[in-house]
Amino acid sequence: MLKEVLENVRRKEPLIHNMTNYVTVNDVANVVLAIGASPIMADDVEEVEEITSICQGLNINIGTLNKRTILAMIKAGRKANELEHPVVLDPVGVGASQLRTQTAFELIENVHFNVIKGNISEIKVLAFKQGMSHGVDANIEDTVTEENLEQSIAFVKDFACQTNSIIVVTGAIDLVVDKQRCFVIRNGEKEMSKITGTGCQLSALITAFISANEDQMLNAVAGAVCTMGLAGEIAKKNMLETDGNSTYRHRIIDAIYLMDGETLEKGAKYEIR
């Protein structure tokens, strides 16, 4: 199942429009290339509709939000909806400021997102339309654990029903949820949190996967999440004693570049509930 969705990305080579933040834009471009897709970055309101029109998927990330790009994001999202292209939202830091929170709500109101991806604190802000997240990290009391797993799945499924979107909750345990099914994924390494941008890279990976697998989007999203987590595991095994987080970042991208369907199928750690 996951082997097929990865191979479809390699074979179809979708062009992905990334409206992402300037902290991680280079790594986002490289991870899209590593998975076999092609990246394009454009956020000026005068060209986003044209750029979206020539792409197969749209990735919107509000990590370095500014008022100049809000309208551009909405216009690009609406154009993607019109063309029935898959759209992903990464509401980075929603709840940390009024501008971010209002913008996320405005985006969801104006654009249908096939996938909304965030940590559990960010997803709760969107679901309850109130509260504060802890910067771009999850509040510790919101962490998905084995003890609250069933409760967390029920909450996220309810939000998936409200939005008609696939919801991805990232953390030590990742959840990939639609109205009926949930992939509980346990790939990854804690050291990945020491690298800026792994979440942004994941949003771009998800966009590439669903753009190449529109007929099986839930499986595709799960494949992207497992790919990222497994790459973190492989990269850690390849680290030397003198390597630090900068090398780890490069080794993760290398692991994605070298990932094949058999490796993903063998290394993916998930269950479906």
N, C-alpha and C positions, 0 to 999 in steps of 0.2 A: 504493500500500500504506500508507504513512505518512499520506497525506492522509485515507484512510478512518478510521484509528484516531483521529485528532484530531477529525474531524467527528463521530464517534460520541460522544466526550466532550461536545462542545458540544450535541449533540442530546439525549442521555440525562440530562445534568446529575446525575451520581451524588452522593450524600451520603457524605462521607468522614469517618470517625472517626479523629482524629489524637491519639495518645498520644505527644506529642512534647516536646521540651525547652523550658524557659522562656526560654532565650536567643533562640530563633528563632520562637516560637509565632505572633507577629503576622505575620511574613513568610510563614510556612507557610500561615496562613489566607488571606492576600492572593493568594498564588500559586495556591491551589486555586480561589479566586473568578475569578482572571484566566483560567484555562483553561476556565472555564464550569461547573465543579463547585461543590459547596457543602461548607464545612468545619464540623465540630463537634469541640470539644475537651472531653474528660472523662477523668479518671484516678482518681476515687474508686472504691474497690472496691465500694461500695454501689450504684453506678449503671452501671458499665461494660458489664455484660451487656445491660441494657436499651437503652443508647445504641447498642451494636454491633448490636443486633437491628433497629433502625430504619434503619441505614446500609447502603450497598452495598459498602463496603470499609473495611479497618482498616489504619492505618499506625502501627507501633510503633517508637519512636526512644528509645535509652537515653542520650542525650547528657547529661542532668542527672539521672542515676539516683539514686533513693533507695529505701530498703527499703519505704516506704509504698506505692510504686506497682508493685513487682515482682509481687505476687499479683494486683493489678488487671490488669496486662498479660497474665498467664497466663489469668485468667478471661475477659478480652475475646477473647484469641486462641482459646481453646477454643470459646467461643460462636460466633465467626466460622467456625471449622472445622465446627461442628455445622450451621450454616446454609449452609455452602458459599459463604461470602463470601470474596473474595480478601484475603490478608493479606501485608503487607510488613514486613520487619525491617531497620532501620538500626542496626547494632551500633556506634554511635559510640564510638571510643576503646577498643574491646575489646582487652585485653592491657595497657592502661595501669594497671589495678588489678585486684586479685583479685576484688573485688565485681563489677566490670563483666564480667570474663571468666566467672566462675561464673554470673552472671545470663544472659549470652548463651547459654551451654551449656544452662542450665535452660529457657530459652525455646524453643530448638530441640528439646529433648527432649519438651516438653509441647505444642508448637503446630506444625502444619505451615505453613510459610511458602511462599507461591507465589513470592515474590521475596526474596532476601537481597542487600542493596546495601551496599558498603563500598569503601574503598581497598584496594589489594593487600595491605598489611600487615595490615589487619583481617581480610581473607578468609583469609590464611595462618594467623593465630591460630586462627580457627574450624576450618580444615581440619586443622591439625596438633595442635590442642588444647594448644598450648604457645607460649612465646615472648612477646615484648613488642613492642607497636607504639609509635610515637613520638607520644604524645598522640593527637590526632585526625587527624594527618597521616601520610602514608605515609613509611616509612623510605626514604631515597634509594636504598639498594641494592635495594629492592623495586620500583622504578619500572618500569612496562611500557614497553619501548622497541621500536623496529623490530627491533633485534638479537635480543631475547629473546621476540618476539611469539608465535612458534609454540609455544615452550615454555610461555609463560604461558597460551595458549589451551588447551593440553592439560591443564595443571594445573587450570584453572577448570572445564573440562568434566568432569573427574573429580570435582570437588567437587559439581557439579550432579547428577551421578549418585548420589553419596552421600546428598544431601539431598532429591533429587527436587524441586528448586527451580530457578528461573531465577536465575542469579548475575550481578550487575552489579558490575563493577570500574571505579571511576572514577579518572581521572587525565588526563594529557596525551592518552593514547589510552584511550578507554573500551571496555570489553568487555561485551557482553550475551550470555549463554551459557545454553543448555539442554543436554540430553544429546547433541544431534546438531549443532546449528548455533551459530555465533557471529557476531554483528554486531560488526565492528570500526569504531568511530565516532571521527571526528576533528573534530568540531565543538567550539567553545568558545574561550575566551581565557584566558591565564594570569592576567589581572587578576581573574578570578572568584575566585581563591584569596584575594584581599584583602578579600573580603566574608564576614562571618560568616553562615553559614546557607544557602549555595547547595546544599550537600549535603542538608540537611534539606528544603529546598524540592523538590529532585529526588525524594526519597522520597515526598513527598506527591503530586507530579505522577504518578509511577509508579503509585501507588495509584489515582488518578483514571482513568488510562488503562486499567489492567487491569480495573477495575470496570465500565468501559463496553465492554470488548472481551474478555470471558471466553473466547470461542471462538478468539482469536488472541493469546494473552498475550505470546508472544515478540515479535511485531511491535509490540504495544502498548508494551512496555517500551522497545524500540528507539526508538519514536516519542517517548516521553517524554524519553529521554536526548538525542535529536537536538533536540527542542524547547528544552530547557534550554540546550544548547550554542549553538544558533543564536541564541537570545535574547541570549546573552552577546555574540555577534558583532555583532548588530544594535545592541545597546545601546552598544557601544564606538564604532561608526560615528557614533552620535548624540551623543557626548560633546563638550562644549565645552572650551576650554583651562582655564577656571576651574572645571570640574567635578571632583569627587573621588569616593572610593569610595561615599559616601553617595548621591550622585546616580546613580552606576552601578547601585547596588542597585535604585533606583526605576525606572531605565530598563530593567533586565532584566524586572521585573514588567510594565511597560508593553508591552514587546516580546512577552511571552507573551500578554497581553490582546489584542493586535492580530494575533497569529499566526493565519493561516488555512492550510487544507490545501495550497493551491497554493504558498504561501511555504515551508512545511515541506518539501514534496516537492522543490522546486527547490533549497533551501539545505542539505538534509541531506547530510552527507559520510560515507558508510559503504560497507563491502563485507561480503559474507557468506562465511564460511569454514566 
